[in-house]
Amino acid sequence: MFGLIDNDSYLTVSDGRLCIDGVDAVELARSHATPLFIYSEARIRRNIARLTDAGGRIPCPMKACYAAKAMSTLGILRAIRNAECDIEVNSGGELWKALRAGFSGDRIIFNGTSKEAWEIELAIQNDVYAIQADSVYELSLIEAAARSLGTNANVSLRLVPEIESGTHSGLRTALLTSKFGMMPDEAFAAIAQYADSDHLVIRGIHLHVGSQNPDPSVYAEALATLGRFALRLGRISSRPIEHINIGGGFPVDHIGGTRADINEDQAAILSAYFDPAGALESAWQRLAAADPAAAEAVSKLTLLIEPGRSIIGDAGICLTTVRNAKSRPNADMPGGVDQWLLTDAGFNILLSMETYKWYYHLISAQRAGVPHETRYKVAGPLCDGGDVYFDIEGKGRLPEYRMLPAGVEPGEVLALLNCGAYSLAQASQYNGRFLPAVVLIGIDGTPQLIRRRETLDDLIRADSLT
Ligand SMILES: Cc1ncc(COP(=O)(O)O)c(C=O)c1O
């Protein structure tokens, strides 16, 4: 029915209504109001297991660190922690949230390009597993902070090794034209410079190719880069590193069998699907065949991964209510009109739908069991012409029309699927809109409110003049 269901799906239809882990989505919409995000803890666990399965297929130990930027509501972070997954954070704020969710420092890695003094100090004081230094300059800041605290800091170096991914240009992060990391030669020079430092322990090297990488072969390229770096380093440095970090970027299939009517390039990115553990295993096998010495160097290290989307993306849905409807003349449509539906979920809570024209499949949660064969123009609630569910620029990156049951009217509850990542985490109160509530369906099938819906007071909570 949805085209996004696989064998171990957590989405089902019962009495014609969408259920998530057996819980009626429309009931939840009625009790908590919409828009409403609903997450499945069972699906989160299944996704983590799917990634860590690589541990048994490659010769080195593995550590998975959930990329908190994908979704960092405390209830989700706790679910991740309970699933024995570690965490990657991108700011002092996310670091603070991770600590608050119960992660100890040795389970945290700290990324980011523009770290402030207090953020570096918080990381050092909590003895995080690694502060991932973005530049040679930043290393000097970390060293100075550790010295003034009278201790040492664990760091790893973020490399920008010129690896190209077929994903969206804004999501490619390992190219010299991107804003991230340091060039491998800079990293070698920094390692030599700090070899005798009492305050910096360079524990690893890191790279992240990009998000929603459509082609698994980028992981072979990335592993080869890290392996060769580790090998060369082992030959010239007396202080060996302990880990390599291959980043995140494993894709989530947003299209499945839905036959979304979008252009080929966009479809290739958004329908990307491969087994992450298989991709890492094959990257390992390719390195072992091409460069046994580099593979040997890797086998003595711990391999870190930083998946965000592949843990949380298809573990969450967003319920939205149709609030308004209208028709507009269109001679090409049956009846000579376009039927428009205006929902309460806009790009303030699904920013990627605007920035990257990300496709989130839309169904009726209330009438999930009936054919979805009627075309609608769908838009969100914002006072912004770009707040639409189609590609306003006419480039075919989103379908012109969404397919829903006939006769959708205001009040009907719809569901956007696979939108658990980079949605609420990027949300804003633009247009004075409340940030939505979040419900987590626990492992035992019990729904729990893990974030309340905002109120009018929340709209002015940081204003000094009230
Ligand atoms: C450094 C770093 N690590 C991990 C991730 C997580 O990527 P994804 O959510 O695609 O797995 C990102 C996201 O872009 C990132 O920038």
The ligand as an SDF file (V2000), in Angstrom:
LIG
                    3D

 16 16  0  0  0  0  0  0  0  0999 V2000
   30.4850   14.9280   10.1550 C   0  0  0  0  0  0  0  0  0  0  0  0
   29.1830   14.2610    9.9800 C   0  0  0  0  0  0  0  0  0  0  0  0
   29.0280   13.0160   10.4880 N   0  0  0  0  0  0  0  0  0  0  0  0
   27.8650   12.3600   10.3580 C   0  0  0  0  0  0  0  0  0  0  0  0
   26.7950   12.9240    9.6890 C   0  0  0  0  0  0  0  0  0  0  0  0
   25.5270   12.1340    9.5860 C   0  0  0  0  0  0  0  0  0  0  0  0
   25.1830   11.8860    8.2790 O   0  0  0  0  0  0  0  0  0  0  0  0
   23.9210   10.9690    7.9700 P   0  0  0  0  0  0  0  0  0  0  0  0
   22.7990   11.4990    8.7570 O   0  0  0  0  0  0  0  0  0  0  0  0
   23.7130   11.1150    6.5210 O   0  0  0  0  0  0  0  0  0  0  0  0
   24.2870    9.5890    8.3750 O   0  0  0  0  0  0  0  0  0  0  0  0
   26.9130   14.2040    9.1410 C   0  0  0  0  0  0  0  0  0  0  0  0
   25.7950   14.7990    8.4060 C   0  0  0  0  0  0  0  0  0  0  0  0
   25.8960   15.4420    7.4360 O   0  0  0  0  0  0  0  0  0  0  0  0
   28.1540   14.8760    9.2840 C   0  0  0  0  0  0  0  0  0  0  0  0
   28.3150   16.1050    8.7870 O   0  0  0  0  0  0  0  0  0  0  0  0
  1  2  1  0
  2  3  1  0
  2 15  2  0
  3  4  2  0
  4  5  1  0
  5  6  1  0
  5 12  2  0
  6  7  1  0
  7  8  1  0
  8  9  2  0
  8 10  1  0
  8 11  1  0
 12 13  1  0
 12 15  1  0
 13 14  2  0
 15 16  1  0
M  END
$$$$
